[in-house]
Each structure stands twice: as structure tokens, then as C-alpha cells.
Amino acid sequence: MAKKGKDFKMNTPLFSIQDLNQMGAELVDAIRHVTFNVSNPKQSNNSPFPPYSAGYKRYKAKGGGFKQDSTYANSTAPVFSGDLWKDLIHSTNPKKNTFSVGWNTEAYKIDELAKKGRVITSSDHPVNPKAIARVMPRIAKTLNKVLVTGTQHITMGKKK
């Protein structure tokens, strides 16, 4: 076996902290844009959120005694005080070339909403496909920037 050309070399770590932070922040923004949209919010499986019960709808429209963003008063988006929206964050791990997205102190609300048929994230659909579609061009651009270029030819022959 003979080879010609330079050996391939991958960057370690593959992505910089800045790239991981930027991709994570863009995914958080995409999830917020799709899930917490005032006029057309979508669950993680891309179906619309079910309507609220009549009693909760009235309670939410009045603000329920809490400070509420009035733009969400008549929306089916899972926003009341904005805590769940604000708590969505990303974190990075450059040694593993990863970033993750999730909730911090308000995570318990995800399970409570799921019990009521309002799925924000699940094991089957962790992120809405529309949110993924919004960030994939950025991820592809970053990946193309760090991928190895060049050629290496390996000639294989019969064993003598």
C-alpha cells in the first residue's frame, strides 16, 4: 500500500467556543420563535398547541393577578409571565464539540405542560423541526469552515 499527499488533520477541538456559543444561541432563538410565537405557536412535534380550558383562558386573559405580557393574553403559546421563555438557555462543552439547550429553574413546567397535552419537548421530538431548519444553514456553514480539505491517494495492491 502506498500513499501520496499530506495526511489529513482534524482541528482539536473541532469548533471554537465562539462557534458553539453562536450555534447554541441561534438554536435558542429559533426554539423561542417557533414555540412561543404569539399568533402561531407550535409544539415540538410541529402541531399547534391545544386551546386552553374556558376557565384558564379567562384567567390568563385577565393576567391572573400576575404581571403578564399582554400580547400573550389571548395566545395558546405557553407564556404567562415569561419565565419559561426567559429560562431557555444554551451551554457549551468545547472539549466534546457540543452545545446543549434546555431549561434551568423552570424545567418542571415542561413536565406539567406535557401532562396537559402541551408538549414543548419530548424524547420523540426534542426540538421542533422548524427550529432545526432555521439553524441548519448556520451549523452547515460552521461545519464546512472547519472540515478538512485536500486529497490523499492510497494505492492498494496485491500482497506479495
Backbone as JSON, one array per atom type, in Angstrom:
{
  "sequence": "MAKKGKDFKMNTPLFSIQDLNQMGAELVDAIRHVTFNVSNPKQSNNSPFPPYSAGYKRYKAKGGGFKQDSTYANSTAPVFSGDLWKDLIHSTNPKKNTFSVGWNTEAYKIDELAKKGRVITSSDHPVNPKAIARVMPRIAKTLNKVLVTGTQHITMGKKK",
  "N": [[0.85, -1.16, 0.0], [0.61, 2.14, -0.89], [0.89, 5.64, -0.32], [0.1, 8.96, -1.32], [0.47, 12.45, -0.88], [-0.55, 14.89, 1.63], [-1.15, 13.98, 5.06], [-4.41, 13.8, 6.5], [-5.62, 16.19, 8.79], [-7.42, 16.86, 11.64], [-8.99, 19.58, 13.29], [-8.57, 20.14, 16.76], [-10.05, 21.24, 19.59], [-12.88, 20.63, 17.39], [-14.75, 22.73, 16.94], [-14.73, 26.2, 17.76], [-15.09, 27.95, 20.91], [-16.54, 30.25, 20.51], [-17.93, 29.64, 18.13], [-19.54, 27.5, 19.0], [-21.04, 28.8, 20.99], [-22.4, 30.66, 19.41], [-23.91, 28.99, 17.69], [-25.48, 27.66, 19.6], [-26.9, 29.82, 20.74], [-28.34, 30.67, 18.51], [-29.99, 28.45, 18.11], [-31.52, 28.51, 20.46], [-32.88, 30.95, 20.03], [-34.32, 30.22, 17.74], [-35.98, 28.17, 18.72], [-37.48, 29.64, 20.56], [-38.75, 31.39, 18.77], [-40.41, 29.68, 17.3], [-41.84, 28.02, 19.19], [-42.86, 29.81, 21.12], [-44.34, 31.65, 19.68], [-46.56, 34.29, 19.17], [-48.88, 34.38, 17.52], [-48.96, 31.91, 16.12], [-48.12, 29.47, 17.66], [-46.13, 26.49, 17.99], [-45.98, 23.03, 18.92], [-43.4, 20.68, 19.95], [-43.62, 18.59, 18.18], [-44.5, 19.78, 15.93], [-47.21, 20.34, 15.76], [-50.11, 22.42, 16.36], [-50.54, 24.15, 19.51], [-52.92, 22.9, 21.86], [-56.18, 24.33, 22.55], [-56.8, 26.34, 25.48], [-58.59, 25.53, 28.5], [-61.87, 26.88, 29.13], [-62.07, 28.26, 31.57], [-59.34, 28.66, 32.36], [-58.5, 30.12, 30.2], [-59.91, 32.54, 30.51], [-58.8, 33.34, 32.96], [-56.09, 33.64, 32.24], [-56.32, 35.65, 30.31], [-57.04, 37.8, 31.88], [-54.79, 38.15, 33.33], [-54.42, 36.91, 35.72], [-53.74, 37.91, 38.25], [-51.06, 38.29, 38.16], [-48.1, 39.86, 36.81], [-48.29, 40.14, 33.48], [-47.3, 39.7, 30.09], [-49.12, 41.44, 27.92], [-49.48, 40.88, 25.22], [-49.56, 38.14, 24.99], [-51.93, 37.39, 26.13], [-54.25, 36.34, 24.9], [-53.25, 34.22, 23.49], [-52.35, 30.84, 22.57], [-49.84, 30.09, 23.12], [-47.28, 28.82, 25.3], [-46.9, 30.86, 27.38], [-47.0, 32.77, 30.2], [-46.09, 34.42, 32.45], [-43.69, 34.76, 31.3], [-41.54, 33.46, 32.31], [-40.8, 30.82, 31.55], [-40.06, 31.21, 28.91], [-37.87, 32.97, 29.2], [-36.12, 31.37, 30.63], [-35.03, 29.46, 28.97], [-32.02, 28.28, 27.86], [-28.6, 28.0, 26.61], [-25.7, 25.87, 26.7], [-22.17, 25.22, 26.5], [-19.7, 22.76, 25.53], [-16.66, 22.67, 24.76], [-14.6, 20.75, 24.69], [-15.84, 18.41, 24.03], [-16.98, 19.14, 21.67], [-19.63, 20.1, 21.64], [-22.88, 21.61, 22.12], [-25.58, 22.38, 24.26], [-29.1, 22.69, 24.82], [-31.58, 23.91, 26.96], [-33.79, 24.04, 29.85], [-33.52, 25.75, 32.95], [-34.19, 26.69, 35.93], [-36.94, 26.61, 35.59], [-37.67, 24.17, 34.55], [-39.36, 22.17, 35.51], [-41.88, 22.93, 34.68], [-42.13, 22.08, 32.08], [-42.72, 19.32, 32.18], [-45.17, 19.46, 33.57], [-46.75, 20.87, 31.74], [-46.72, 19.02, 29.64], [-48.22, 16.93, 30.7], [-50.67, 18.04, 30.45], [-51.1, 17.94, 27.79], [-49.61, 19.71, 26.27], [-46.95, 19.87, 24.59], [-43.7, 20.76, 24.83], [-41.13, 19.84, 24.59], [-39.89, 16.56, 23.94], [-38.91, 13.09, 24.23], [-39.27, 11.86, 21.79], [-39.57, 14.02, 20.04], [-37.42, 16.23, 20.4], [-36.8, 18.86, 19.59], [-38.56, 21.28, 17.76], [-39.11, 20.7, 14.29], [-39.11, 22.95, 12.58], [-37.6, 24.81, 13.96], [-35.12, 23.54, 13.92], [-34.66, 23.59, 11.15], [-34.28, 26.32, 10.82], [-31.76, 26.8, 12.0], [-29.98, 25.07, 10.77], [-28.62, 25.97, 8.34], [-26.68, 27.72, 9.42], [-25.22, 25.98, 11.1], [-24.28, 24.18, 9.18], [-22.68, 25.9, 7.66], [-20.71, 26.6, 9.54], [-19.64, 24.07, 10.03], [-18.63, 23.39, 7.49], [-16.61, 25.23, 7.38], [-14.69, 24.25, 9.14], [-14.11, 21.71, 8.32], [-11.9, 19.25, 6.95], [-9.81, 19.83, 4.17], [-8.43, 18.94, 0.98], [-6.53, 16.32, -0.64], [-5.84, 12.86, -0.59], [-4.18, 10.12, -1.81], [-4.48, 6.7, -1.83], [-2.95, 3.82, -2.75], [-3.73, 0.56, -3.32], [-2.53, -2.67, -3.51], [-1.89, -6.06, -4.64], [-1.0, -8.49, -2.21], [2.37, -9.38, -1.7]],
  "CA": [[0.0, 0.0, 0.0], [1.4, 3.38, -0.98], [0.04, 6.82, -0.26], [0.68, 10.22, -1.76], [-0.24, 13.62, -0.37], [-0.45, 15.16, 3.06], [-2.12, 13.32, 5.93], [-5.49, 14.65, 6.97], [-5.51, 16.59, 10.18], [-8.64, 17.5, 12.12], [-8.8, 20.52, 14.39], [-9.0, 19.66, 18.07], [-11.41, 20.8, 19.29], [-13.36, 20.93, 16.05], [-15.38, 24.05, 16.93], [-14.27, 27.14, 18.79], [-16.11, 28.3, 21.9], [-17.39, 31.27, 19.9], [-18.84, 28.96, 17.2], [-20.52, 26.74, 19.79], [-21.94, 29.77, 21.61], [-23.25, 31.25, 18.39], [-24.87, 27.98, 17.25], [-26.41, 27.46, 20.7], [-27.77, 31.0, 20.85], [-29.27, 30.67, 17.38], [-31.0, 27.41, 18.34], [-32.43, 29.04, 21.49], [-33.75, 31.94, 19.37], [-35.22, 29.51, 16.82], [-37.0, 27.49, 19.54], [-38.38, 30.69, 21.07], [-39.53, 31.92, 17.66], [-41.42, 28.7, 16.88], [-42.66, 27.54, 20.3], [-43.52, 30.89, 21.85], [-44.88, 32.59, 18.72], [-47.84, 34.79, 19.68], [-50.02, 34.07, 16.65], [-48.98, 30.54, 15.62], [-47.14, 28.65, 18.39], [-46.11, 25.07, 17.62], [-45.37, 22.1, 19.85], [-42.16, 20.12, 19.41], [-43.96, 17.7, 17.05], [-44.95, 20.73, 14.9], [-48.65, 20.55, 15.77], [-50.44, 23.61, 17.16], [-50.9, 23.91, 20.91], [-54.37, 22.8, 22.03], [-56.75, 25.5, 23.23], [-56.93, 26.27, 26.93], [-59.96, 25.4, 29.01], [-62.53, 28.19, 29.19], [-61.72, 28.92, 32.84], [-57.95, 29.13, 32.34], [-58.41, 31.15, 29.16], [-60.35, 33.8, 31.14], [-57.79, 33.66, 33.98], [-54.89, 34.1, 31.55], [-56.63, 36.92, 29.64], [-57.08, 38.84, 32.91], [-53.47, 38.27, 33.95], [-54.39, 36.03, 36.87], [-53.13, 38.52, 39.42], [-49.62, 38.39, 37.94], [-47.7, 40.75, 35.72], [-48.24, 39.33, 32.27], [-47.15, 40.39, 28.81], [-50.48, 41.48, 27.38], [-49.55, 40.32, 23.87], [-49.84, 36.7, 25.09], [-53.16, 37.17, 26.89], [-55.2, 35.51, 24.14], [-52.48, 33.27, 22.69], [-52.19, 29.49, 23.13], [-48.41, 29.88, 23.4], [-47.08, 28.54, 26.73], [-46.29, 32.02, 28.03], [-47.87, 33.5, 31.12], [-45.28, 35.52, 32.99], [-42.46, 34.83, 30.52], [-40.45, 32.73, 32.99], [-40.37, 29.67, 30.75], [-39.39, 31.77, 27.73], [-36.58, 33.53, 29.61], [-35.28, 30.34, 31.24], [-34.43, 28.63, 27.92], [-30.62, 28.7, 27.73], [-27.69, 27.02, 26.0], [-24.39, 25.74, 27.33], [-21.22, 24.63, 25.56], [-18.63, 21.9, 26.01], [-15.74, 22.64, 23.63], [-13.8, 19.53, 24.66], [-16.64, 17.37, 23.35], [-17.54, 19.76, 20.47], [-21.08, 20.08, 21.76], [-23.64, 22.6, 22.86], [-26.89, 21.84, 24.65], [-30.15, 23.68, 25.03], [-32.56, 23.41, 27.92], [-34.32, 24.94, 30.86], [-32.79, 25.73, 34.2], [-35.04, 26.66, 37.12], [-38.35, 26.43, 35.22], [-37.78, 22.9, 33.81], [-40.51, 21.4, 36.0], [-43.08, 23.34, 33.94], [-42.18, 21.3, 30.85], [-43.46, 18.09, 32.51], [-46.54, 19.81, 33.91], [-47.45, 21.2, 30.5], [-46.86, 17.78, 28.87], [-49.35, 16.2, 31.29], [-51.89, 18.7, 29.97], [-51.14, 17.83, 26.33], [-48.91, 20.85, 25.66], [-45.6, 19.3, 24.55], [-42.67, 21.7, 24.4], [-40.04, 18.97, 24.17], [-40.12, 15.17, 24.34], [-37.83, 12.23, 23.72], [-39.54, 11.62, 20.37], [-39.4, 15.28, 19.31], [-36.76, 17.15, 21.33], [-36.85, 20.23, 19.08], [-39.46, 21.43, 16.62], [-38.36, 20.66, 13.02], [-38.96, 24.29, 12.01], [-36.47, 25.42, 14.66], [-33.92, 22.9, 13.37], [-34.47, 24.11, 9.8], [-33.77, 27.7, 10.9], [-30.36, 26.85, 12.41], [-29.11, 24.18, 9.99], [-27.67, 26.68, 7.46], [-25.56, 28.23, 10.24], [-24.42, 24.83, 11.52], [-23.59, 23.67, 7.98], [-21.64, 26.87, 7.31], [-19.63, 26.44, 10.52], [-19.03, 22.76, 9.81], [-17.83, 23.47, 6.25], [-15.43, 26.05, 7.66], [-13.68, 23.51, 9.9], [-13.82, 20.4, 7.74], [-10.59, 19.09, 6.31], [-9.79, 19.88, 2.72], [-7.23, 18.32, 0.44], [-6.71, 14.97, -1.15], [-4.8, 11.88, -0.29], [-4.41, 8.94, -2.65], [-3.91, 5.47, -1.3], [-2.95, 2.77, -3.76], [-3.69, -0.76, -2.7], [-2.2, -3.71, -4.49], [-1.91, -7.43, -4.15], [0.02, -8.81, -1.24], [3.45, -10.15, -2.34]],
  "C": [[0.91, 1.24, 0.0], [0.44, 4.56, -0.93], [0.83, 8.03, -0.73], [-0.16, 11.35, -1.18], [-0.09, 13.74, 1.14], [-1.5, 14.36, 3.83], [-3.19, 14.32, 6.33], [-5.28, 14.99, 8.43], [-6.79, 17.33, 10.57], [-8.29, 18.46, 13.25], [-9.28, 19.88, 15.69], [-8.97, 20.82, 19.04], [-11.86, 21.28, 17.92], [-13.94, 22.34, 15.95], [-14.78, 24.92, 18.03], [-15.42, 27.41, 19.76], [-17.07, 29.32, 21.3], [-18.39, 30.63, 18.93], [-19.93, 28.22, 17.95], [-21.52, 27.68, 20.44], [-22.91, 30.36, 20.59], [-24.3, 30.25, 17.9], [-25.91, 27.72, 18.34], [-27.39, 28.6, 20.84], [-28.78, 31.04, 19.7], [-30.34, 29.6, 17.54], [-31.99, 27.87, 19.41], [-33.39, 30.05, 20.85], [-34.76, 31.26, 18.45], [-36.33, 28.8, 17.6], [-37.99, 28.51, 20.08], [-39.3, 31.2, 19.96], [-40.67, 30.97, 17.28], [-42.37, 28.35, 18.03], [-43.46, 28.64, 20.96], [-44.06, 31.97, 20.92], [-46.28, 33.0, 19.18], [-49.0, 34.3, 18.83], [-50.09, 32.62, 16.2], [-47.95, 29.67, 16.35], [-47.26, 27.18, 18.02], [-45.46, 24.25, 18.71], [-44.13, 21.49, 19.2], [-42.42, 19.15, 18.26], [-44.57, 18.48, 15.88], [-46.47, 20.85, 14.8], [-48.96, 21.78, 16.62], [-50.76, 23.22, 18.6], [-52.41, 23.82, 21.02], [-54.9, 24.04, 22.74], [-56.82, 25.27, 24.73], [-58.4, 26.01, 27.3], [-60.55, 26.8, 29.13], [-62.14, 28.96, 30.45], [-60.3, 29.46, 32.83], [-57.77, 30.22, 31.29], [-58.82, 32.52, 29.72], [-59.31, 34.28, 32.16], [-56.54, 34.26, 33.34], [-55.15, 35.46, 30.9], [-56.65, 38.08, 30.64], [-55.73, 39.03, 33.59], [-53.34, 37.46, 35.21], [-53.74, 36.6, 38.11], [-51.61, 38.65, 39.31], [-49.34, 39.42, 36.86], [-47.49, 39.88, 34.48], [-48.03, 40.22, 31.05], [-48.51, 40.32, 28.12], [-50.58, 40.92, 25.96], [-49.86, 38.82, 23.89], [-51.16, 36.4, 25.78], [-54.13, 36.24, 26.18], [-54.51, 34.48, 23.26], [-52.46, 31.9, 23.37], [-50.73, 29.15, 23.39], [-48.22, 29.69, 24.9], [-46.33, 29.66, 27.45], [-47.33, 32.66, 28.93], [-47.1, 34.7, 31.65], [-43.98, 35.68, 32.19], [-41.32, 34.06, 31.14], [-39.91, 31.58, 32.15], [-39.6, 30.13, 29.51], [-37.99, 32.25, 28.09], [-35.6, 32.47, 30.1], [-34.62, 29.42, 30.21], [-33.02, 29.14, 27.64], [-29.83, 27.65, 26.96], [-26.4, 26.99, 26.8], [-23.47, 25.02, 26.35], [-20.22, 23.73, 26.28], [-17.64, 21.75, 24.87], [-14.89, 21.38, 23.56], [-14.52, 18.4, 23.95], [-17.28, 17.89, 22.06], [-19.06, 19.76, 20.5], [-21.62, 21.35, 22.4], [-24.98, 21.96, 23.17], [-27.83, 22.99, 24.95], [-31.13, 23.09, 26.03], [-33.01, 24.48, 28.89], [-33.59, 24.73, 32.16], [-33.77, 25.59, 35.37], [-36.5, 26.38, 36.8], [-38.61, 25.1, 34.52], [-38.98, 22.08, 34.26], [-41.79, 21.74, 35.23], [-43.24, 22.55, 32.64], [-43.0, 20.03, 31.08], [-44.92, 18.39, 32.83], [-47.36, 20.15, 32.67], [-47.69, 19.94, 29.65], [-48.03, 16.95, 29.4], [-50.69, 16.77, 30.82], [-51.98, 18.71, 28.44], [-50.45, 18.96, 25.59], [-47.42, 20.52, 25.67], [-44.61, 20.32, 23.98], [-41.44, 20.94, 23.93], [-40.36, 17.56, 24.67], [-38.97, 14.34, 23.8], [-38.03, 11.92, 22.24], [-39.27, 12.85, 19.51], [-38.75, 16.29, 20.24], [-36.85, 18.61, 20.9], [-37.77, 20.24, 17.86], [-38.65, 21.43, 15.32], [-38.18, 22.03, 12.36], [-37.8, 25.03, 12.68], [-35.15, 24.84, 14.14], [-33.63, 23.46, 11.98], [-33.92, 25.53, 9.81], [-32.28, 27.75, 11.22], [-29.44, 25.99, 11.56], [-28.18, 24.91, 9.01], [-26.46, 27.2, 8.23], [-24.64, 27.1, 10.68], [-23.64, 24.27, 10.34], [-22.45, 24.6, 7.57], [-20.44, 26.72, 8.24], [-18.9, 25.12, 10.31], [-18.16, 22.77, 8.55], [-16.55, 24.26, 6.46], [-14.32, 25.24, 8.33], [-13.35, 22.14, 9.32], [-12.48, 20.41, 7.01], [-10.75, 19.17, 4.8], [-8.49, 19.23, 2.24], [-7.54, 16.92, -0.05], [-5.55, 14.11, -0.72], [-5.16, 10.63, -1.09], [-3.72, 7.75, -2.0], [-4.06, 4.41, -2.37], [-2.81, 1.44, -3.05], [-3.41, -1.8, -3.8], [-2.27, -5.08, -3.86], [-0.76, -7.63, -3.18], [1.07, -9.69, -1.9], [3.94, -11.23, -1.43]]
}
